[in-house]
């Protein structure tokens, strides 16, 4: 059991030999892709909870469902802290810039409640997203049709998928449906920003070193931040004016948006009881977090699923059969109520989240007090990292874990009872994290992926291209892409 221990003998989780002063720094500064095999080897040798050191400071790794449950769920408050944000991020974005960077406490709760109840809550989400979802689907189909026409029926679906999800999420962020060129610019700025924010584990403990290493990148970061300001600020101001008109004329808005909620939000300011509105630059930063958190994760999941459907024609056929059985003779788009009657669709999505989670690690957590895990001490100030793939691909839980087999999530399968919110005793997979910092966008993301997947498959057949085998190797950075984007031959019914 997890207990706080005072005054008894304390031993940290096991660790490989460390170099004096440096600790295991050389390992910890490796990019994500190179760290994974090393972490699996350490798990095999030291067990599911072990320590690496940055100098004398411990970085704890938790690699199995049982210990994730003991920490993030059973002792959720102690593990809900985040390490200090990287100094570069503070320089560019200021102190109040994202939910994830906000220390666990009252301000974090306000920000979490805001996104969860004002934007993502099913009642709000369905109001604003139904029409936008339809438009996003049209963009996806139109983009695939255009590419197929130009290339003899062959497409690389990742581009169309990213455009579609970026359109959907930027509309929900700013409350307007933006034209494709603007969406493309937003997507490119966000991608560039992400690509230069290399978050090495060690740097979470050494913000000053991170600053030195990142100094060269600082100019580029500032330039990208200016590009964000140019794109986002006019949209935020337009929304502010619209809200003022709506208030004075008591009109209903056509759709809600994340920016609306941020414009109305009050945060603590200095003395107890004092509050203030968010500054414009803070709103820009929160929008950036919203777009990054939602665009890449959801589009990666849809990319992996469509790649799997090219490879496994039998699964594609089963999906189509289920869609036909629910839709009967009805023509046109499948709606949200019909999606609830498609268990196999959900099984395909869960299998993709298990086999190809878009993030292989949770965002690093931290503890702000000494905490006991079994007989081990996790000392105050430790960074704690949780590996998503070591749980979802654990051969003790899943039969042939590397196989893509949605049937596991159907009645009788080993994943039938899986709870992706990780509230139950056992954690078999955690693509959205677990505990207090668990992804607030879970329901929205699953619903949008269901909607886009079903309507896409209802309209097109995805086939393999002769001589171009789908390669399932991944490119494990912050969000995990396919190393080699796959090609598909599509037969799209005319618009
Ligand atoms: C398939 C889609 C998604 C996946 C797999 C995913 C996964 C995750 C994961 C693993 C975390 C870290 C949890 C932790 O550290 O314990 C996270 C955090 C977060 N996600 Fe998502 N996410 C998805 C979609 C979304 C969407 C659509 C939104 C917003 C609309 C969103 C907003 C956030 C935010 C704001 C956080 C930070 C929460 C905090 O620190 O309190 N995510 N997500």
Boltz pocket constraint, residues with backbone or C-beta under 6 A from the ligand:
constraints:
  - pocket:
      binder: B
      contacts: [[A, 99], [A, 100], [A, 101], [A, 112], [A, 115], [A, 120], [A, 289], [A, 290], [A, 293], [A, 294], [A, 297], [A, 298], [A, 301], [A, 358], [A, 359], [A, 361], [A, 362], [A, 363], [A, 364], [A, 430], [A, 431], [A, 432], [A, 433], [A, 434], [A, 436], [A, 437], [A, 438], [A, 439], [A, 440], [A, 441], [A, 442], [A, 444], [A, 445], [A, 446]]
      max_distance: 6.0
